[in-house]
């Protein structure tokens, strides 16, 4: 049985969209499989977190879940499924069908329903040109920063390859010329405007064209240095951790950021030193001896009188 998505993310039922995103990012970073290799429990938790976020991040799905119309997996509740099928069937049990083309859609709200959110707008264009329509498209983080292509089917049966340019940012609007409402009397069609909503990533943060990632390293890697694998938006790369690296130290991987307007950014790797889950007696004894011979105060420069 599916688990309540609010409980999975640890948010209240009246949580704002921003609160939902923050909770997802916090939990995703904690349980992401790449940060917990071989941990089946982490893999299962991350999957549940992703499913919960996908539902609560979609205003329509969230509202339907709150009304009891769908369950936590997004599936129709039995009684709601019956009602919707009955309503669609119409009088006499026949589903409504028409060959009248665009006259069936008052504002083309059904266009791209497999890819976009509900259409908005649809007002007439200048000089008899067809009306423009607006849609919302949710993109995965990596598809937005690296670019992607989506194939959609238009109402007249034509297929359209929608190109997502590399570096597409959250809130950016893509313009599809001539893909809006057909103009009257053979006049040109309007345009379709697609507003992009980029889903947050479990590990990557975008700052302009730079990518910020937090990299956990072990105590021995921080003290002795060494080569470690670092995830980037184009795939993992090998990076040298300098000897004596502290938490908070940032490494810059030039040219590993977003290829967008204004050039290509860098990836900033912020080091986070992580102690072992269990500090055993060997490590504890060593640190006691080391502290006695090499005392130092890392907070000496932060005190004020």
HELIX and SHEET records of a PDB file:
HELIX    1   1 UNK A    5  UNK A    9  1                                   5    
HELIX    2   2 UNK A   17  UNK A   31  1                                  15    
HELIX    3   3 UNK A   33  UNK A   35  5                                   3    
HELIX    4   4 UNK A   40  UNK A   56  1                                  17    
HELIX    5   5 UNK A   59  UNK A   66  1                                   8    
HELIX    6   6 UNK A   78  UNK A   89  1                                  12    
HELIX    7   7 UNK A   91  UNK A   93  5                                   3    
HELIX    8   8 UNK A  101  UNK A  104  5                                   4    
HELIX    9   9 UNK A  126  UNK A  128  5                                   3    
HELIX   10  10 UNK A  141  UNK A  146  1                                   6    
HELIX   11  11 UNK A  184  UNK A  186  5                                   3    
HELIX   12  12 UNK A  219  UNK A  224  1                                   6    
HELIX   13  13 UNK A  281  UNK A  293  1                                  13    
HELIX   14  14 UNK A  300  UNK A  302  5                                   3    
SHEET    1   A 4 UNK A 120  UNK A 121  0                                        
SHEET    2   A 4 UNK A 133  UNK A 139 -1                                        
SHEET    3   A 4 UNK A 192  UNK A 198  1                                        
SHEET    4   A 4 UNK A 173  UNK A 176 -1                                        
SHEET    1   B 2 UNK A 148  UNK A 153  0                                        
SHEET    2   B 2 UNK A 159  UNK A 164 -1                                        
SHEET    1   C 4 UNK A 204  UNK A 207  0                                        
SHEET    2   C 4 UNK A 210  UNK A 218 -1                                        
SHEET    3   C 4 UNK A 267  UNK A 274  1                                        
SHEET    4   C 4 UNK A 250  UNK A 253 -1                                        
SHEET    1   D 2 UNK A 226  UNK A 230  0                                        
SHEET    2   D 2 UNK A 237  UNK A 241 -1                                        
SHEET    1   E 2 UNK A 259  UNK A 260  0                                        
SHEET    2   E 2 UNK A 263  UNK A 264 -1                                        
END                                                                             
